[in-house]
């Protein structure tokens, strides 16, 4: 009698396995292919395009700093160009506090 029960149990297990119940299913995994609906226009996910975009960002930041430095540099007091005779008369009147001579140019 025990042998008959064992046979019935085996048959039941075989039936369950054939139906897919209780058995382990093998699944093949394959890489997901991007669908056309998920693609953005221009395909921005390429590494080369990201590098170019990053480089352009840093160049724009650098140019911005250069422009800002130029604006701040020109914000200083500007010199007024006068003739030598005017400079000589201002020098004799005591209106010139200090002067710098660079080759043929007077700055004061």
C-alpha positions in Angstrom: 0.0 0.0 0.0 2.8 2.4 0.7 4.2 1.8 -2.7 0.9 2.7 -4.3 0.8 6.0 -2.4 4.4 6.8 -3.4 3.4 6.2 -7.1 0.4 8.4 -6.8 2.4 11.2 -5.1 5.0 11.0 -8.0 2.2 11.1 -10.6 0.7 14.2 -8.9 4.1 15.9 -8.8 4.7 15.1 -12.4 1.3 16.5 -13.3 2.0 19.7 -11.4 5.4 20.1 -13.0 3.9 19.6 -16.5 1.4 22.3 -15.7 4.1 24.7 -14.7 3.1 24.7 -11.0 5.8 24.2 -8.4 8.5 24.0 -11.1 11.2 26.5 -11.8 10.9 28.2 -15.1 13.9 29.2 -17.1 13.9 32.7 -18.4 16.2 34.1 -21.0 17.4 37.6 -20.4 18.3 39.8 -23.3 19.2 43.5 -23.3 16.3 45.8 -23.7 16.2 47.5 -27.0 15.3 51.1 -27.0 11.9 51.8 -28.6 11.5 54.7 -31.0 8.9 56.4 -28.7 11.5 56.7 -25.9 14.2 58.3 -28.1 14.6 62.0 -27.8 15.2 64.2 -30.7 18.9 64.6 -31.2 19.8 61.5 -29.1 21.5 63.4 -26.2 22.5 60.2 -24.5 25.7 59.8 -26.5 28.9 60.4 -24.4 30.5 62.6 -27.1 27.6 65.0 -27.1 27.7 65.3 -23.3 31.4 66.0 -23.4 30.9 68.8 -26.0 28.0 70.3 -24.0 30.1 70.2 -20.8 33.1 71.9 -22.6 30.8 74.6 -24.1 29.4 75.3 -20.6 32.9 75.8 -19.2 34.0 78.0 -22.1 30.9 80.2 -21.6 31.7 80.5 -17.9 35.3 81.4 -18.7 34.3 84.0 -21.3 31.8 85.5 -18.8 34.6 85.9 -16.2 36.8 87.6 -18.8 34.1 90.0 -19.8 33.4 90.7 -16.1 37.1 91.4 -15.4 37.2 93.8 -18.4 34.2 95.7 -17.2 35.6 96.0 -13.7 39.1 97.0 -15.1 37.5 99.8 -17.2 35.5 101.0 -14.2 38.6 102.5 -12.7 39.3 106.2 -13.1 40.1 107.0 -16.7 42.8 109.5 -17.6 42.0 112.5 -19.7 44.4 113.2 -22.5 45.8 116.8 -22.5 48.5 118.6 -24.4 51.9 119.1 -23.1 51.4 122.9 -22.7 48.3 122.2 -20.5 50.3 119.7 -18.5 53.1 122.3 -18.0 50.7 125.0 -16.9 49.0 122.5 -14.4 52.4 121.5 -13.1 53.4 125.2 -12.5 50.1 125.9 -10.7 50.6 122.9 -8.4 47.5 121.1 -9.6 49.5 117.9 -10.3 50.0 115.7 -7.2 52.1 113.0 -8.8 53.1 112.0 -12.3 54.6 109.0 -14.0 56.8 109.2 -17.1 56.9 106.1 -19.3 59.1 106.7 -22.3 57.4 109.6 -24.1 54.1 109.4 -22.2 53.1 111.3 -19.1 50.6 109.9 -16.7 49.4 112.0 -13.7 
